[in-house]
Amino acid sequence: MFLSVLDMFKVGIGPSSSHTMGPMVAGAQFLDKLRVSPFHAHGLKATLHGSLAFTGVGHATDRATILGLAGFVPQTYDAARADAVLAAIKATKTIDAPDLGVLQFDPSADLLFDYGPNLPGHANGMVIRATDAQGDVIMSETYYSIGGGFVLTADELAAAADTKGKTKSDVPFPFQNGAEMMAMANAAGLSIAQMKRQNELRHRSAQDLDSSVARVWEVMNDCINRGMVGSGILPGGLKVRRRAKGIHDQLMAERGLNMTAPHTINDWMSLYAMAVNEENAAGGQVVTAPTNGAAGVVPAVLRYYLDHVPGATASKIGDFLLTAAAIGGLCKHNASISGAECGCQAEVGSAAAMAAAGLAAVLGGTVEQVENAAEIALEHHLGMTCDPVMGLVQVPCIERNGLGAIKAVSAASLALRGDGVHLVSLDACIETMRQTGQDMHEKYKETSLGGLAVNVPNC
């Protein structure tokens, strides 16, 4: 099993990796398919299913799908240009698709929300169709946005299920679970980050890897900094106020005071995470870590390490992110990182496990202590539902990232106080997350049909 650090940490846009980035990617992929098709398309249609339908408007899924069909992709997203293109599409009821010409598309009639049963492959399903001049379908593709910005066609999803666990990746250390990860690390005398780095170097040069990982942290850190100075009301209708700036101003005013309580450090961790997720909620540039809804946890813990831990050094940023990506890959491969599939345990829970492992690693933890840190963090998110109020990635998502960061740091600290020997393995915890997600009622999996979403006023 190989999942690149650059797949786990993707630069993209808010508010959702599965509901915003994924549909945009799917739209762009459909255009690629049309370009090599022998058929000449006259129009486009798209239908959103499952969670993409139920919380699509709050997650900007409709907007993202249209922009994807107009050729936009998350990595190069230009907000000003996107607004202009959307306005033109609504006015003309056409899309000027790159290299395909002008195609008929009326957003009010050709983008449908299907609130019936989920498509068979995943809760985040969508179907895109191309039509001829008579309105007949000449090409159709089903896409699944499986979390973290990953998108698979129906055929790709089925093929992935058929081959899962049956083949080893062509990398030096093809670990597929925590037990294999620790066994390989100890046999080779390497850390998790060192193994992960060697796996990455099979696919890219050292210079490319180092510059790309540095870019990931740059975007994460810039997002924290923007969030700490941003103010106003978040979009979407809930009228949620940005809070990070106010918290930051208070903490800066208290800095150096003799009477500051020790627990104030928790406020710094929450601040960093909330700053990221307020930027995400506003549709800003973020890094999936492993998703947008959980994007604040990993950067918050890394920023905590750099700014507040004595002896911290920027030279360990790569080790932190490589270790975190290794743990995130195990969560995705053996369970899920999708809230629509397994609830928020799969998003913030996985993020906390990643962050805890990364912190334990850069603080000198053994392979066993790093695995223990990830397990502790994930274990105490098990059963967490995904119940966003009004379908927005705001309540409880923003604060939840702050608490996820605090749990991650606590988990790393507890693991480092021990010798790595513990009762519950990371593998058992990940499998429990998978089973719990399977048993969880659909209304608690990013549909906004249960939990806080139905018990908090939407205005």
Secondary structure in CASP SS format (residue, H / E / C, confidence):
PFRMAT SS
TARGET T0000
AUTHOR 0000-0000-0000
METHOD secondary structure of the structure
MODEL  1
M C 1.00
F C 1.00
L C 1.00
S C 1.00
V H 1.00
L H 1.00
D H 1.00
M H 1.00
F C 1.00
K C 1.00
V E 1.00
G E 1.00
I E 1.00
G C 1.00
P C 1.00
S C 1.00
S H 1.00
S H 1.00
H H 1.00
T H 1.00
M H 1.00
G H 1.00
P H 1.00
M H 1.00
V H 1.00
A H 1.00
G H 1.00
A H 1.00
Q H 1.00
F H 1.00
L H 1.00
D H 1.00
K H 1.00
L H 1.00
R H 1.00
V C 1.00
S C 1.00
P C 1.00
F C 1.00
H C 1.00
A C 1.00
H C 1.00
G E 1.00
L E 1.00
K E 1.00
A E 1.00
T E 1.00
L E 1.00
H E 1.00
G E 1.00
S H 1.00
L H 1.00
A H 1.00
F H 1.00
T C 1.00
G C 1.00
V C 1.00
G C 1.00
H C 1.00
A C 1.00
T H 1.00
D H 1.00
R H 1.00
A H 1.00
T H 1.00
I H 1.00
L H 1.00
G H 1.00
L H 1.00
A C 1.00
G C 1.00
F C 1.00
V C 1.00
P H 1.00
Q H 1.00
T H 1.00
Y C 1.00
D C 1.00
A H 1.00
A H 1.00
R H 1.00
A H 1.00
D H 1.00
A H 1.00
V H 1.00
L H 1.00
A H 1.00
A H 1.00
I H 1.00
K H 1.00
A H 1.00
T H 1.00
K C 1.00
T E 1.00
I E 1.00
D E 1.00
A E 1.00
P C 1.00
D C 1.00
L C 1.00
G E 1.00
V E 1.00
L E 1.00
Q E 1.00
F C 1.00
D C 1.00
P H 1.00
S H 1.00
A H 1.00
D H 1.00
L E 1.00
L E 1.00
F E 1.00
D E 1.00
Y C 1.00
G C 1.00
P C 1.00
N C 1.00
L C 1.00
P C 1.00
G C 1.00
H C 1.00
A C 1.00
N E 1.00
G E 1.00
M E 1.00
V E 1.00
I E 1.00
R E 1.00
A E 1.00
T E 1.00
D C 1.00
A C 1.00
Q C 1.00
G C 1.00
D C 1.00
V E 1.00
I E 1.00
M E 1.00
S E 1.00
E E 1.00
T E 1.00
Y E 1.00
Y E 1.00
S E 1.00
I E 1.00
G E 1.00
G C 1.00
G C 1.00
F E 1.00
V E 1.00
L E 1.00
T E 1.00
A H 1.00
D H 1.00
E H 1.00
L H 1.00
A H 1.00
A H 1.00
A H 1.00
A H 1.00
D H 1.00
T H 1.00
K C 1.00
G C 1.00
K C 1.00
T C 1.00
K C 1.00
S C 1.00
D C 1.00
V C 1.00
P C 1.00
F C 1.00
P C 1.00
F C 1.00
Q C 1.00
N C 1.00
G H 1.00
A H 1.00
E H 1.00
M H 1.00
M H 1.00
A H 1.00
M H 1.00
A H 1.00
N H 1.00
A H 1.00
A H 1.00
G C 1.00
L C 1.00
S C 1.00
I H 1.00
A H 1.00
Q H 1.00
M H 1.00
K H 1.00
R H 1.00
Q H 1.00
N H 1.00
E H 1.00
L C 1.00
R C 1.00
H C 1.00
R C 1.00
S C 1.00
A H 1.00
Q H 1.00
D H 1.00
L H 1.00
D H 1.00
S H 1.00
S H 1.00
V H 1.00
A H 1.00
R H 1.00
V H 1.00
W H 1.00
E H 1.00
V H 1.00
M H 1.00
N H 1.00
D H 1.00
C H 1.00
I H 1.00
N H 1.00
R H 1.00
G H 1.00
M H 1.00
V H 1.00
G C 1.00
S C 1.00
G C 1.00
I E 1.00
L C 1.00
P C 1.00
G C 1.00
G C 1.00
L C 1.00
K C 1.00
V C 1.00
R E 1.00
R C 1.00
R C 1.00
A H 1.00
K H 1.00
G H 1.00
I H 1.00
H H 1.00
D H 1.00
Q H 1.00
L H 1.00
M H 1.00
A H 1.00
E H 1.00
R C 1.00
G C 1.00
L C 1.00
N C 1.00
M C 1.00
T C 1.00
A C 1.00
P C 1.00
H C 1.00
T H 1.00
I H 1.00
N H 1.00
D H 1.00
W H 1.00
M H 1.00
S H 1.00
L H 1.00
Y H 1.00
A H 1.00
M H 1.00
A H 1.00
V H 1.00
N H 1.00
E H 1.00
E H 1.00
N H 1.00
A H 1.00
A C 1.00
G C 1.00
G C 1.00
Q E 1.00
V E 1.00
V E 1.00
T C 1.00
A C 1.00
P C 1.00
T C 1.00
N C 1.00
G C 1.00
A C 1.00
A C 1.00
G C 1.00
V H 1.00
V H 1.00
P H 1.00
A H 1.00
V H 1.00
L H 1.00
R H 1.00
Y H 1.00
Y H 1.00
L H 1.00
D H 1.00
H H 1.00
V C 1.00
P C 1.00
G C 1.00
A C 1.00
T C 1.00
A H 1.00
S H 1.00
K H 1.00
I H 1.00
G H 1.00
D H 1.00
F H 1.00
L H 1.00
L H 1.00
T H 1.00
A H 1.00
A H 1.00
A H 1.00
I H 1.00
G H 1.00
G H 1.00
L H 1.00
C H 1.00
K H 1.00
H H 1.00
N H 1.00
A C 1.00
S C 1.00
I C 1.00
S C 1.00
G H 1.00
A H 1.00
E H 1.00
C H 1.00
G C 1.00
C H 1.00
Q H 1.00
A H 1.00
E C 1.00
V H 1.00
G H 1.00
S H 1.00
A H 1.00
A H 1.00
A H 1.00
M H 1.00
A H 1.00
A H 1.00
A H 1.00
G H 1.00
L H 1.00
A H 1.00
A H 1.00
V H 1.00
L C 1.00
G C 1.00
G C 1.00
T C 1.00
V H 1.00
E H 1.00
Q H 1.00
V H 1.00
E H 1.00
N H 1.00
A H 1.00
A H 1.00
E H 1.00
I H 1.00
A H 1.00
L H 1.00
E H 1.00
H C 1.00
H C 1.00
L C 1.00
G C 1.00
M C 1.00
T C 1.00
C E 1.00
D C 1.00
P C 1.00
V H 1.00
M H 1.00
G H 1.00
L C 1.00
V C 1.00
Q C 1.00
V C 1.00
P C 1.00
C H 1.00
I H 1.00
E H 1.00
R H 1.00
N H 1.00
G H 1.00
L H 1.00
G H 1.00
A H 1.00
I H 1.00
K H 1.00
A H 1.00
V H 1.00
S H 1.00
A H 1.00
A H 1.00
S H 1.00
L H 1.00
A H 1.00
L H 1.00
R H 1.00
G C 1.00
D C 1.00
G C 1.00
V C 1.00
H C 1.00
L C 1.00
V C 1.00
S C 1.00
L H 1.00
D H 1.00
A H 1.00
C H 1.00
I H 1.00
E H 1.00
T H 1.00
M H 1.00
R H 1.00
Q H 1.00
T H 1.00
G H 1.00
Q H 1.00
D H 1.00
M C 1.00
H C 1.00
E H 1.00
K H 1.00
Y H 1.00
K E 1.00
E C 1.00
T C 1.00
S C 1.00
L C 1.00
G C 1.00
G C 1.00
L H 1.00
A H 1.00
V H 1.00
N H 1.00
V C 1.00
P C 1.00
N C 1.00
C C 1.00
END
